Amino acid sequence: ALPVDSIRALSDLHPKPSNLKFQYGTAGFRTVAHVLDSVLFRVGVLAALRSKKLDGKTIGVMVTASHNPEQDNGVKLVDPRGEMLEASWEIHATALSNAQTTDEFIGELEKLVQTSKIDLSKPARVVYARDTRPSGAALVSSLEDGIKAIGAEGRNAGVTTTPVLHYLVRAINTKGTKESYGEDSEEGYFLKLSTAFKKLVSTRQTPSALVIDCANGVGAPIAERLIEYLGNSLPLVLENASITTPGALNNSCGADYVKTTQKLPPSLAGRLQPGQRGCSLDGDADRLMYFYLDERNQFHMLDGDKIAALVSAFIVELVKTSGLDSQIKVGVVQTAYANGASTKYLSERLPVKCVPTGVKHLHHAAEHYNIGIYFEANGHGTVLFSQPTQDVLQSYEPSTPAQSTALEHLRNLNQLINQTVGDALSDMLLVEVVLAHKAYSGAEWDSLYVDLPNRLVKVVVADRNQVKTEDAERRLVSPVGLQEKINDLVRRYDGGRSFVRPSGTEDVVRVYAEASNKAQSDELAFRVAGLVYDECGGNPASRPK
Ligand code: G16
């Protein structure tokens, strides 16, 4: 049976604020930090039940609000293979978080145990970590109370990046098996990535220094340690590494800032030289944006779409050179945010699929390929090698030296890439490998295709749940009639494309627009935003102050 007494005693210390409704969204629970205490406690209990359900496999819990402002926080669960929580359990998470009293919470737990047929006699193990947010430590202790209340075994992975936590989950659960993912420690992570990187670039010239904008977040200390392992194989310069300065996190810096403003973070002015490569991480280091300044000091952004283009071309070439192209099919997954020019470039070379926003959707779609490459335009993505493909890479016997070299590169890429989730640092090393092999500068990479001018804007609305979409978020079904108005507008713009969707992480509706020139894409975005505002604008009732 559930240890009801201990759950009751500890749950009473973490009461749910009244009048608030929580939702497990695109990336778990996410809102202002000071209302999250009860959510964290309950997630601790839930993670333990998920572990019991999966026969004692270790479940991960990451406390972060990623690219959101510093006063926010959040929490997401990680399934045993290092992937996002199975979708059906998101509903359980939402239900548990909204039980008003301790009695109701226990009632919901009992319901979950029964309907999901959870064997309570199984062990439960949870590994957890947090980013650098000031609210993180208190929220972790609420989580620990939840883990303790149900008698689960907890392992604190400290302050680290989201991708490191995903790595740890997979490493713990595959330890000693044929699918072993690496040592289950931060050191194991650094060793795995840096060893593969050094092998991949061993015959190349040492690249010039890369500037990393760490968003003043947890990417800074982790990149700092990565430098020790990389030695002189890749010179890195860390900027925006002030993790203790109040208010600095994601403030006018980081991957989300770069993607949404399409500008260089002001703090990098004078730090990034024309022609030099720079990149930005986000607050938990799972997103990556590259950029450079040309000789006229003009800013050029190399986003997730450009990364997908660069990496796909390289992998397709290696598969072909190794002689494995009849056995290994490579494909790409994007979302509606992918620049139309990138979709055109990629579709001419390999299969491309469009799915709704959210890593979990992209990840699952990518699993259908032998090698599945997925990147959201915002820089969140990775490359997946299916298990049969990994087996083929192990057993294949090349017949020429060229085949043998290409095969070795593919094997090393399989080690270099964090396949559990998008990982800014692993992706950065991947980009650097391709640039080194191609001897590309930022400008040469950029010229693979020319982005269509585009604009992303947010509209604050009273209730984002009233906005509903279909066809991988490319068409609105609610509010009724709004899509027709958008279509009428889009038709008036040369090369126009626009879509509207509710954010899963903020109380806003996002509007994306593309057109053949910049002024037109901006105008289209603002006019569509106006339509959305007229229909659903207002102050969000659900967001606490
Ligand atoms: C999360 C998700 C991403 C998604 C992003 C924005 O990223 O993991 O897949 O693209 O939110 O989502 P939305 O437009 O629904 O707000 P992160 O980096 O914030 O965890």
Boltz pocket constraint, residues with backbone or C-beta under 6 A from the ligand:
constraints:
  - pocket:
      binder: B
      contacts: [[A, 26], [A, 27], [A, 65], [A, 66], [A, 67], [A, 68], [A, 282], [A, 286], [A, 287], [A, 357], [A, 358], [A, 359], [A, 360], [A, 376], [A, 378], [A, 380], [A, 502], [A, 503], [A, 504], [A, 505], [A, 506], [A, 510]]
      max_distance: 6.0
